Amino acid sequence: MNTSYSRVRWSVVLLLALVLPILAACGAPQSGTTASPAASPSTAASAAPESPAASASTAPAPSASAEASPSSEASASAAPAGSGTRGAGGTLRLLWWQAPTILNFHHGQGTKDSDASRLILEPLAAIGPDGSPIPVLAAEIPTVENGGVSEDLTTTTWKLKEGVKWSDGSDFTADDVAFTYSYCADEKTACSTGSAFEGVSSVEAVDPTTVKITWEAPNPNPYRMFVSTNGEILQKKQFESCIGEKAQTDSTCQAAHNAPIGTGPYKLREFRPGDSVTYDINENYRDPNKPFFKEVQMKGGGDATSAARAVFQTGDADYAWNLQVEAPVLAQLQGGGKGDFLTIPGSSVERIAINRTNPDPALGDKRAEPDQPHPFLSDLKVRQALGKAIDRKAVAALYPPGAGPTCEIITTAPYVEPDQIFGGRHQCEQDLEGAKALLDEAGWTVGADGVREKDGIKLSVLYQTTVNPLRQKEQALVKANWEAIGVAVELKSVDPGVFFSTDAGNPDTFGHFFADVQMYTNNYEQPDPTTYLCDWTSSQIPQRSNGWGLNNNERYQNPEYDALCDQLRKETDNDKRLEIVRQMNDVIVEDVVVIPLVARPQVSSGKSKALQGINLTPWDTELWNIADWTMTQ
């Protein structure tokens, strides 16, 4: 192999070796999975689900007691761990206080939809705890050494497992994989995962078990498509009539989104969007000894505190997701002794998104459209002042251990040095006087009511987020900070099942963003943050014409940023890639597209002490290996 090809190959080694703990100023993360060098395209073929990986950390339960909660559904049946008997485990009870709203994640919004869909739909590969790709529907991971990745990185060829069946008994083939690309590559389909499917010349089903991707240019991350949470494969037979606008408007397609046929360990029995999902074993699942549980019940709704109580104290749930609970409350609940707290570092950042468009309802159908600039948040100095006024340390102190304040949207090494996550690369200590000075410079003067105004427009913001006691305390802190500089603040809390839904007719979704600012957490799904960063490009703006389903809900438009995304997709030099990622982070932070607040652990969940087999990864859904979960007596 010549020298230039060798350099290209090693660019991917770097991209797949980025799983390092988040380090934050207000306390280091708890010990979680231990990062190790990830597999490169030369070695990834050896990765397999049974490869050893570090287990999730278990936080010690404090001795404090807490009040009992109302009981929920019946307890799970138990069977010996590792029995290898399909269906021996009875019912697994999952509690997702943000209820899923769709089961086709290519049109989903938020982790709850990704998690709920993953029991049914699968990608070609998962991303394991060490950042290495792990075969799922693929027979092996394509590499340069095994010929799956061309030496010039312009093609990636996937070999698929033979004999895989869809849950309806039909054959899974390369045609389904190629179709999934065609489906999401069509802009009118408006896949929320669309960024992962850009930069491709063609996807070809070479034969029933071979798929060849040809990239528009050398691609330094050959695992960008069909891998992890954005890579779930759809059945061509079920969705082939849904490409384009029909995906959003046709009733048959809408029904398919909520009842997909899959290859995963479970199939759908019943789905009540915004409430619950019940799954049965997929009798056509490829491993005859899995899954262990006869059925899975995913209950949605409630709040994070009651979810924590259900797993730690009452035992009414076997697994409770995203325990975004104030640290002292969580510590008290853990005293119940029935469960373990799980955490793992990752790339999650709680942020405030800034709307660049005008959400005024008086605009009618033009409300929040890209050609309607916001009356005051289009002013950089106003956005900067909002950021300067926030006491991030006070906000981060609300969170359980492992979280800390941050100025950055990219928070993993090597892109950000450990001492740069807070107060290094960007300075974001609270500065109320500096915030006031910026508003003064921009001509926003304080009125008799204490609210700043300019040209008859008041600095008054509608600030929305999901219903959650911790987030409401965050809102209260930020509101007090902003009112101290002369900004009036109206708070709004939306049911999370609505906020993160894809209902094109509901004005309260975060895709509609019919508010001035909104707050939530997001993360990148691979060690390589290309797709994540490219979600802020102009092509990803949600609007009426695409059903409000894309991810750039700030409606940010910047040709220079778009160009950086194109460059990042193609650049194969390690040092240049690092610099592009840092530049894109800097644009998002310095142009105040969002205001980063807290670097959070990727997972903060709870499990029954009897539940075994969980293998958390920061680069995939928590349920990625649910076929391996078991329950002891």
Buried (B, 14 or more C-beta within 10 A) or exposed (E): EEEEBEEBBBBBBBBBBBBBBBBBBBBBBBBBBEBBEBBBBBBBBEBEBEEEBBBBBBBEBBEEEBEEBEEBBEBBBBBEBEBEEBBBBBBBBBBBBBBBBBBBBBBBBBBBBBBBBBBBBBBBBBBBBBBBBBBBBBBBBBBBBBEBBBBBBBBBBBBBBEEBBBBEEBEBBBBBBBBBBBBBBBBEBBBBBBBBBBBBEBBBBEEEBBBBBBBBBBBBBBBBBBBBBBBBBBBBBBBBEBBBBBBBEBEEBBEBBBBBBBBBBBBBEEBEBBBBBBBBBBEBBBEEEBBBBBBBBBBBBBBBBBBBBBBBBBBBBBBBBBBBBBBEBBBBBBBBBBBBBBBBBBBBBBBBBBBBBBBBEEEEEEBBBBEBBBBBBBBEBBBBBBBBBBBBBBBBBBBBBBBBBBBBBBBBBEBBEEEBBBBBBBEBEBBBEBBBBBBBEBEBEBEEEEBBBBEEEBBBBBBBBBBBBBBEBBBEBBBEBBBBBBBBBEBEBBBBBBBBBBBBEBBBBBBBBBBBBBBBBBBBBBBBBBBBBBBBBBBBBBBEBBBBBBBBBBBBBBEEBBEBBBBBBBBBBBEBBBBBBBBBBBBBBEBBBBBBBBBBBBBBBBBBBBBBBBBBBBBBBBBBBBBBBBBBE
